[in-house]
Amino acid sequence: MTCLALVTATMVGTGVYTSLGFQLQDLRSGFSILVLWGLGGLISLCGALSYAELSARIPRSGGEYTYLSEIYHSALGFMAACVSLLAGFAAPIALSAIAFGSYLHAAFPECPERLSGVLVVVLITLLHLRSLEMSSLVQNAATALKFLLVTLFVVIGLRAAFLHPQMLTVLLPGSGSFAELARPTSGIALLFVLYAYSGWNATTYLAGEVRSGRRAVGLSLVLGTLAVTLLYIVLNAVFLTAAPADDLRSVLHVGTIAASHLLGEQGGRAMSAIIAIGLLASISAMIWAGPRVTQRVGEDYPALGLLARRTSGGIPVQAMGIQLTLVLALLLAGSFESVLVLAQIPLLLCLMLGVAGVLVMRVRSGAPDEGLFRCPLLPLPPVIFLICSAAGILYSASTRPWTALGGIGILVIPLMLHPWLTRHSTR
């Protein structure tokens, strides 16, 4: 249950409450946007099916760091660990904190946006430093609250659509709906969608701490991704039907705008507060999972042994401190859109290497033993993930080449540092 809560809580967060405003900058059709959300769910499900088999074959914590190290080379694993630390966890935590501050400010204008984000990250980190039992309790409670609030929003939106069915016309395909999906600018919109689905691999970072991990981890990935895909499509349909596209375009807190049209100004402020509370579950899930990757790096490289230090309760305190420092730096320095696009490109490339790993493992050792999870319809799921993710990256690089180069730099620097780190660790 905790594994499923971790996956869903990590996925359902900032992206679904912030991406629509940026997608409407490049797309005009509600139908096109829903197609992209459905495509993002399919891509994520293919990745989850591939990772479910990898987690059964390699039941250790660390996510891409562990998989890329064991399947390919330790240099690629170290690169993935650095990407996970910065782009996989620190950046999404910072983005979630920015969104939290934005929604909280919309509900209570006297609350400063960035300061609110900083305080909530520090507070949740301190809670997770207490014990693993406290982490599990906080995560399950926050996830239950989040889905209760999301369900409330969906029910209100569906009720409005039932009373006013003409609102649904914005979701029907128009004359240019399919044409705009083929444009390079749709690649940026797809990046925002894939960012919203980030977290479908969350439990692989803690697989070594999960009882019956060979089955529980894989099932949590697949079931969590399916549930979130359905929720995302419905929730975005509610946003699109509740408010005019011009009111949502380029707006970060689209949930506030949609709620204001559905419930009035006071209702919008109340819903903004509810969404802000719901975002706490996503922040909590990523703060919990992220330091386990950094801890694994410290265990494998003696030169970085400081990162492996844990409290008597098993908490990687040094790794959490480094993650908190990076999050606070991003919170104070970067804009929401620039941080998202810069982080998503190297993150997707590492995920592509991980998903391709299931094909490599099948070639090397054949199908997994009976009782372990097997990726169905192989090689179709990993091939779909690889092709669609590559297309999204290429489209994005063609429209924002400098941002893409920055993302590539995040990959190259760890590869350059790895030989030095290996020599010093050997000594």
C-alpha positions as CSV (number, residue, x, y, z in Angstrom):
1,M,0.0,0.0,0.0
2,T,2.8,2.4,0.9
3,C,4.5,1.7,-2.5
4,L,1.3,2.5,-4.4
5,A,0.9,5.6,-2.3
6,L,4.4,6.7,-3.1
7,V,4.0,6.3,-6.9
8,T,0.6,8.1,-7.1
9,A,1.6,10.8,-4.7
10,T,4.8,11.5,-6.6
11,M,3.0,11.6,-9.9
12,V,-0.1,13.6,-9.0
13,G,1.3,17.0,-8.1
14,T,2.7,20.0,-9.7
15,G,2.5,19.0,-13.3
16,V,-1.3,18.5,-13.6
17,Y,-2.0,21.8,-11.8
18,T,0.5,23.9,-13.8
19,S,1.2,22.4,-17.2
20,L,-2.0,23.4,-19.0
21,G,-1.3,27.1,-19.1
22,F,2.1,26.5,-20.8
23,Q,0.6,24.0,-23.2
24,L,-2.0,26.5,-24.4
25,Q,0.8,28.8,-25.5
26,D,1.5,26.3,-28.4
27,L,-1.8,24.4,-28.8
28,R,-5.3,25.8,-29.4
29,S,-7.4,22.7,-29.4
30,G,-8.7,21.0,-26.2
31,F,-8.8,17.8,-28.1
32,S,-5.1,18.0,-29.0
33,I,-4.2,18.6,-25.4
34,L,-6.2,15.6,-24.2
35,V,-4.5,13.5,-26.8
36,L,-1.1,14.5,-25.5
37,W,-2.2,13.6,-21.9
38,G,-3.3,10.2,-23.1
39,L,-0.1,9.7,-25.1
40,G,1.9,10.7,-22.0
41,G,0.0,8.1,-20.0
42,L,0.8,5.4,-22.6
43,I,4.5,6.3,-22.7
44,S,4.7,6.3,-18.9
45,L,2.8,2.9,-18.7
46,C,5.3,1.4,-21.2
47,G,8.1,2.7,-19.0
48,A,6.5,1.3,-15.9
49,L,6.0,-2.1,-17.4
50,S,9.7,-2.2,-18.4
51,Y,10.8,-1.0,-15.0
52,A,8.6,-3.5,-13.3
53,E,10.6,-6.3,-14.8
54,L,13.9,-4.6,-14.0
55,S,12.9,-4.2,-10.4
56,A,12.2,-7.9,-10.2
57,R,15.6,-8.8,-11.7
58,I,17.5,-6.2,-9.6
59,P,15.7,-5.8,-6.3
60,R,18.0,-3.0,-5.0
61,S,17.4,0.6,-4.1
62,G,18.7,3.4,-6.4
63,G,16.6,3.5,-9.5
64,E,18.5,4.4,-12.7
65,Y,21.7,4.5,-10.7
66,T,21.5,0.9,-9.9
67,Y,20.1,-0.3,-13.2
68,L,22.5,1.6,-15.5
69,S,25.5,0.6,-13.3
70,E,24.7,-3.1,-13.4
71,I,23.4,-3.3,-17.0
72,Y,25.9,-1.0,-18.8
73,H,28.8,0.6,-16.9
74,S,29.4,2.3,-13.6
75,A,30.1,5.6,-15.4
76,L,26.5,5.7,-16.8
77,G,25.2,4.8,-13.3
78,F,27.1,7.7,-11.8
79,M,25.8,10.0,-14.5
80,A,22.2,8.8,-13.7
81,A,22.7,9.4,-10.0
82,C,23.8,13.0,-10.6
83,V,20.8,13.5,-13.0
84,S,18.5,12.0,-10.4
85,L,19.8,14.2,-7.7
86,L,19.5,17.5,-9.7
87,A,16.9,16.9,-12.4
88,G,15.0,13.9,-11.0
89,F,14.4,15.2,-7.4
90,A,15.8,18.6,-6.6
91,A,14.2,20.3,-9.6
92,P,10.8,18.7,-9.3
93,I,10.8,19.4,-5.5
94,A,11.6,23.1,-6.3
95,L,8.9,23.2,-9.0
96,S,6.3,21.7,-6.6
97,A,7.4,24.3,-4.0
98,I,7.0,27.1,-6.5
99,A,3.5,25.8,-7.4
100,F,2.6,25.4,-3.7
101,G,3.6,29.1,-3.1
102,S,1.6,30.2,-6.1
103,Y,-1.6,28.4,-5.0
104,L,-1.2,29.4,-1.4
105,H,-0.7,33.1,-2.5
106,A,-3.8,32.9,-4.6
107,A,-5.8,31.7,-1.6
108,F,-4.1,34.0,0.9
109,P,-2.5,37.0,-0.8
110,E,-0.6,37.9,2.3
111,C,1.5,34.8,2.0
112,P,4.7,35.4,0.0
113,E,5.1,32.9,-2.8
114,R,8.8,31.9,-2.7
115,L,9.1,32.2,1.0
116,S,6.2,29.8,1.5
117,G,7.8,27.3,-0.8
118,V,11.1,27.5,1.1
119,L,9.5,27.0,4.5
120,V,7.4,24.0,3.4
121,V,10.5,22.2,1.9
122,V,12.5,22.7,5.1
123,L,9.6,21.6,7.3
124,I,8.9,18.4,5.4
125,T,12.6,17.5,5.3
126,L,12.8,17.8,9.0
127,L,9.8,15.5,9.4
128,H,11.4,12.8,7.2
129,L,14.6,13.1,9.2
130,R,12.9,11.7,12.3
131,S,12.3,8.0,11.3
132,L,11.2,5.7,8.5
133,E,8.0,5.1,10.4
134,M,7.3,8.8,10.5
135,S,8.1,9.0,6.7
136,S,5.6,6.2,5.9
137,L,2.9,7.8,8.1
138,V,3.4,11.3,6.6
139,Q,3.3,9.9,3.1
140,N,0.2,7.7,3.5
141,A,-1.7,10.5,5.2
142,A,-0.7,13.2,2.7
143,T,-1.6,10.9,-0.2
144,A,-5.1,10.1,1.2
145,L,-5.8,13.8,1.7
146,K,-4.5,14.6,-1.8
147,F,-6.8,12.2,-3.6
148,L,-9.8,13.2,-1.5
149,L,-9.2,16.8,-2.6
150,V,-8.7,15.8,-6.3
151,T,-11.9,13.8,-6.3
152,L,-13.7,16.8,-4.9
153,F,-12.5,19.0,-7.8
154,V,-13.4,16.3,-10.4
155,V,-16.9,15.9,-9.0
156,I,-17.5,19.6,-9.1
157,G,-16.3,19.9,-12.7
158,L,-18.3,16.9,-13.9
159,R,-21.4,18.2,-12.2
160,A,-21.0,21.5,-14.1
161,A,-20.5,19.7,-17.4
162,F,-23.6,17.6,-16.8
163,L,-25.7,20.8,-16.1
164,H,-24.2,22.6,-19.1
165,P,-23.3,20.0,-21.7
166,Q,-22.4,22.7,-24.3
167,M,-19.2,23.2,-22.3
168,L,-17.9,19.8,-23.7
169,T,-17.7,21.2,-27.2
170,V,-14.2,22.5,-26.5
171,L,-13.0,18.9,-26.2
172,L,-14.1,17.9,-29.7
173,P,-11.6,17.7,-32.6
174,G,-11.4,20.8,-34.8
175,S,-10.1,21.4,-38.3
176,G,-6.5,22.0,-37.2
177,S,-6.4,19.6,-34.2
178,F,-4.4,16.9,-35.8
179,A,-2.2,19.3,-37.8
180,E,-0.9,21.0,-34.7
181,L,0.0,17.7,-33.1
182,A,2.5,17.2,-35.9
183,R,4.3,20.6,-35.3
184,P,7.6,20.7,-33.5
185,T,6.1,23.0,-30.8
186,S,4.0,20.1,-29.7
187,G,7.2,18.5,-28.4
188,I,7.5,21.2,-25.7
189,A,3.8,20.5,-24.8
190,L,4.7,16.8,-24.6
191,L,7.6,17.6,-22.3
192,F,5.2,19.3,-19.9
193,V,3.0,16.3,-20.0
194,L,5.8,13.9,-19.3
195,Y,7.0,16.1,-16.5
196,A,3.5,15.7,-15.0
197,Y,3.8,11.9,-15.2
198,S,7.3,12.0,-13.6
199,G,7.3,9.7,-10.6
200,W,6.0,6.5,-12.2
201,N,9.4,4.9,-11.3
202,A,9.4,6.3,-7.7
203,T,9.4,3.0,-5.8
204,T,12.5,1.7,-7.6
205,Y,14.5,4.2,-5.6
206,L,13.5,2.4,-2.4
207,A,13.1,-1.2,-3.7
208,G,15.7,-2.6,-1.3
209,E,13.7,-1.4,1.7
210,V,10.4,-2.9,0.5
211,R,9.3,-6.3,1.8
212,S,8.3,-8.7,-1.0
213,G,9.9,-6.0,-3.3
214,R,10.2,-8.2,-6.3
215,R,6.4,-8.1,-6.8
216,A,5.2,-5.1,-4.8
217,V,7.5,-2.6,-6.5
218,G,6.5,-3.7,-10.1
219,L,2.7,-3.8,-9.3
220,S,2.9,-0.4,-7.7
221,L,4.5,1.1,-10.8
222,V,1.9,-0.3,-13.2
223,L,-1.3,0.2,-11.1
224,G,-0.2,3.7,-10.0
225,T,0.5,4.8,-13.6
226,L,-2.9,3.4,-14.9
227,A,-4.8,5.2,-12.1
228,V,-3.0,8.5,-12.6
229,T,-3.5,8.4,-16.4
230,L,-7.2,8.2,-16.0
231,L,-7.2,10.9,-13.4
232,Y,-5.1,13.3,-15.5
233,I,-7.3,13.1,-18.6
234,V,-10.5,13.7,-16.6
235,L,-8.9,16.6,-14.6
236,N,-7.6,18.4,-17.7
237,A,-11.0,18.0,-19.3
238,V,-12.5,19.7,-16.2
239,F,-10.0,22.6,-16.5
240,L,-10.6,23.0,-20.2
241,T,-14.4,23.1,-19.9
242,A,-14.5,25.2,-16.8
243,A,-12.7,28.3,-18.1
244,P,-12.0,29.9,-21.5
245,A,-8.6,29.1,-23.0
246,D,-7.5,32.7,-23.0
247,D,-8.0,32.9,-19.2
248,L,-5.8,29.8,-18.7
249,R,-3.1,30.5,-21.2
250,S,0.4,31.2,-19.7
251,V,-1.1,31.0,-16.1
252,L,0.7,28.8,-13.5
253,H,-2.2,28.2,-11.1
254,V,-4.7,27.0,-13.7
255,G,-6.7,25.3,-10.9
256,T,-7.5,28.6,-9.3
257,I,-8.8,30.0,-12.6
258,A,-10.9,26.9,-13.3
259,A,-12.3,26.9,-9.7
260,S,-13.1,30.6,-9.9
261,H,-15.3,30.0,-13.0
262,L,-17.0,27.0,-11.4
263,L,-17.5,28.3,-7.8
264,G,-16.9,32.1,-7.9
265,E,-14.1,34.1,-6.5
266,Q,-14.3,32.8,-3.0
267,G,-14.7,29.3,-4.2
268,G,-11.6,29.7,-6.3
269,R,-9.6,30.9,-3.3
270,A,-10.8,28.0,-1.2
271,M,-9.9,25.5,-4.0
272,S,-6.5,27.1,-4.3
273,A,-5.9,26.4,-0.6
274,I,-7.0,22.8,-1.1
275,I,-4.7,22.3,-4.1
276,A,-1.8,23.8,-2.1
277,I,-2.4,21.3,0.7
278,G,-2.6,18.5,-1.9
279,L,0.8,19.5,-3.3
280,L,2.4,18.7,0.0
281,A,2.1,15.0,-0.7
282,S,4.2,15.3,-3.9
283,I,6.8,17.3,-2.1
284,S,6.9,14.8,0.7
285,A,7.2,11.8,-1.6
286,M,10.2,13.2,-3.5
287,I,12.0,14.4,-0.4
288,W,11.6,10.9,1.0
289,A,12.8,9.0,-2.1
290,G,15.5,11.2,-3.5
291,P,18.3,10.8,-0.9
292,R,18.3,7.0,-1.3
293,V,20.1,7.5,-4.7
294,T,22.7,9.8,-3.2
295,Q,23.2,7.4,-0.3
296,R,23.9,4.5,-2.7
297,V,26.5,6.6,-4.5
298,G,28.3,7.1,-1.2
299,E,28.2,3.4,-0.5
300,D,29.7,2.5,-3.8
301,Y,32.4,5.3,-4.0
302,P,34.6,5.5,-0.9
303,A,35.7,9.0,-2.0
304,L,32.1,10.1,-1.4
305,G,31.5,8.0,1.7
306,L,30.2,10.9,3.6
307,L,27.0,10.6,1.5
308,A,26.3,7.1,2.8
309,R,26.1,8.1,6.5
310,R,22.8,7.2,8.1
311,T,21.2,7.8,11.5
312,S,20.5,4.9,13.8
313,G,17.0,4.8,12.3
314,G,18.3,4.3,8.8
315,I,17.8,7.9,7.6
316,P,20.4,9.2,5.0
317,V,20.9,12.5,6.8
318,Q,23.9,13.8,4.7
319,A,22.1,13.0,1.4
320,M,19.0,14.8,2.6
321,G,21.0,17.8,3.5
322,I,22.6,18.0,0.0
323,Q,19.2,17.6,-1.6
324,L,17.7,20.4,0.6
325,T,20.6,22.7,-0.4
326,L,20.1,22.1,-4.1
327,V,16.3,22.6,-3.8
328,L,16.7,25.9,-2.0
329,A,19.2,27.1,-4.6
330,L,16.8,26.3,-7.5
331,L,13.9,27.9,-5.6
332,L,15.8,31.2,-5.2
333,A,17.4,31.3,-8.7
334,G,15.2,29.7,-11.4
335,S,11.9,30.4,-13.1
336,F,9.3,27.6,-13.3
337,E,9.5,27.0,-17.1
338,S,13.3,27.2,-17.4
339,V,13.9,24.8,-14.6
340,L,11.3,22.3,-16.0
341,V,12.6,22.1,-19.6
342,L,16.3,22.1,-18.5
343,A,15.6,19.2,-16.1
344,Q,13.3,17.1,-18.3
345,I,15.7,16.5,-21.2
346,P,18.5,14.7,-19.2
347,L,16.0,12.9,-17.1
348,L,14.2,11.5,-20.1
349,L,17.5,10.4,-21.6
350,C,18.4,8.4,-18.4
351,L,14.9,6.9,-18.3
352,M,15.4,5.8,-22.0
353,L,18.6,4.0,-21.0
354,G,16.9,2.3,-18.1
355,V,13.9,1.2,-20.3
356,A,16.3,-0.1,-23.0
357,G,17.9,-2.1,-20.2
358,V,15.1,-4.6,-20.1
359,L,15.8,-5.5,-23.7
360,V,19.5,-5.9,-22.9
361,M,18.7,-8.2,-19.9
362,R,16.4,-10.4,-22.0
363,V,19.2,-10.9,-24.5
364,R,21.8,-11.7,-21.9
365,S,19.8,-13.9,-19.5
366,G,16.5,-14.7,-21.2
367,A,13.0,-14.3,-19.5
368,P,12.9,-13.9,-15.7
369,D,12.1,-16.8,-13.4
370,E,8.5,-17.9,-12.8
371,G,6.8,-15.8,-10.1
372,L,8.7,-12.7,-11.1
373,F,7.2,-9.9,-13.1
374,R,7.6,-10.2,-16.9
375,C,7.1,-7.2,-19.2
376,P,4.2,-8.2,-21.4
377,L,4.3,-8.0,-25.2
378,L,8.1,-7.4,-25.2
379,P,9.6,-5.6,-27.1
380,L,6.6,-3.4,-27.8
381,P,6.4,-1.4,-24.5
382,P,10.1,-0.4,-24.3
383,V,10.2,0.4,-28.1
384,I,7.1,2.7,-27.7
385,F,8.7,4.5,-24.8
386,L,12.0,5.0,-26.6
387,I,10.5,6.3,-29.8
388,C,8.0,8.7,-28.3
389,S,10.5,10.0,-25.7
390,A,13.1,10.5,-28.4
391,A,10.6,12.4,-30.6
392,G,9.7,14.7,-27.7
393,I,13.3,15.5,-27.0
394,L,14.1,16.2,-30.6
395,Y,11.1,18.4,-31.1
396,S,12.0,20.3,-27.9
397,A,15.7,20.6,-29.0
398,S,14.7,22.1,-32.3
399,T,12.6,24.8,-30.7
400,R,14.9,25.5,-27.6
401,P,18.4,24.5,-28.6
402,W,20.2,26.4,-25.8
403,T,18.1,24.8,-23.1
404,A,18.7,21.4,-24.7
405,L,22.5,22.0,-24.6
406,G,22.2,22.9,-21.0
407,G,20.4,19.6,-20.4
408,I,23.2,17.7,-22.3
409,G,25.7,19.4,-20.1
410,I,24.1,17.9,-17.0
411,L,24.8,14.5,-18.6
412,V,28.4,15.2,-19.8
413,I,29.9,16.7,-16.6
414,P,29.4,13.5,-14.4
415,L,30.9,11.3,-17.2
416,M,34.0,13.6,-17.2
417,L,34.3,13.4,-13.4
418,H,33.8,9.6,-13.1
419,P,37.4,8.5,-14.0
420,W,38.9,10.8,-11.4
421,L,36.3,9.7,-8.8
422,T,37.1,6.0,-9.6
423,R,40.8,6.5,-9.1
424,H,40.4,8.2,-5.8
425,S,37.9,5.7,-4.6
426,T,40.3,2.8,-5.4
427,R,43.1,4.5,-3.5
